[in-house]
Amino acid sequence: MSGVLAKTFGALADPTRLAIVSRLSRGDATMGELAEPHRITPPAITKHVGVLVDAGLVRRRRVGRTVVCTLRPEALSEVEQWLGDLTTYWNSTVDRLEELLRGDDDGR
């Protein structure tokens, strides 16, 4: 697994950060909006968002005195590719097992 994938999965392993990504999938949000459902302090939400920023999943920008967060869906493309490769592998493995169990192995 690449370092990017490890960092992405590490960032998403925390339930609060996973919820933040889920919320941002519906559109941009301020730090306060992200913190509200979790009832956590501003420093705690800053830390969680910082981990997501470091993993490349979220972008922060200032709008006046407000910090607005945006999901970077392109950052999930490597995860999508990895899952696709894994799915292909397991589908072919299951197909081969089915052939063996049916006796369709052509002597292999």
N, C-alpha and C positions, 0 to 999 in steps of 0.2 A: 504494500500500500504506500502510495506516495506521501510525502510530507504535507502536501496540500490537503489530501483526504484526511490524514490523521488530525490536522489542525481543525478542519471543518467538523469532523465527527466529535472531536474534543469539545469544540464550542457548542455544538448542538446537544451534547450529553446532559447538560444541565437543564432541568425542566423550565426554569424561568427564561433562559435564553431561547429554548425551543418555542416557548409561548410568545416571546418577543418576535421571533422570525415569523411565526404564524400570524401574529397581528400585523406585521409589516407587509405580509403577502396581500393584505387587503388595502394597502396604501400607506403613504407617509404618516408619521406620528411624531409628536414632540416627546421629549424625555419624560415629561410629566404624564402624558397619556400612556406611555409604556409602563411607567411605574405604578399607576393607579390600581390596576387589578391585582397587583401583587402586594400592595401595601408595604412597599420597601422604601428605604430612605433614598434621597437623591444621590449620595455617594455610592450606594449599592447598585442603583440602576446605571450609574455612570460606569461602574466596574463591569457590569454585565454587557452593556453596549460596547465598551472598550474591547472586550474579548471577541465580540462579533465583528467589530471593525478590524481587529488584528487578524482575524481569520478570513477577511475579505468578503464577509457576507453582508455587511451593512456599511453604509456611508453616512457620515454626520455632516451637517452644514448649519451655519448660523443664519438665521433670518431675524435681523434686529437683535434682540436679547434672547431669543428663543433658539434652542438647538433642535433641529428637525432631522429625523432619521429616515433613511430610505433603504429598502432591501435591494441588494445587487443579485438578481436572479442568475445572471451569467456566472456568478461564483459557484453555483451549484452544478454547472455543466460537467465538471470532472466527476462529481458524485453520480450524476445521471449516467455518464459513460461507464463508470465502474459497475454500477448496478445492472446496466444493460449487458455488459460482458459476463457478469456473474449469472444473470438470468439465462443467457445463451448457453453457458457451460452446464448449468444444472438441467436445463431442458434437454440438451444432448445426452447427458448422463442418464436421465430418467428414460429417454427414448431407447437408449442402448440396453438398459436394464429390462425394459419391457420386451425388447427383441429377444434377449437371452431367456427370459421367463417363458416366452411363447415358443422358443426353439427356432426362432428365425435368424440364428446367428451365422448361417451359411458356412458352418464349419470353423468359424473364427474362434 
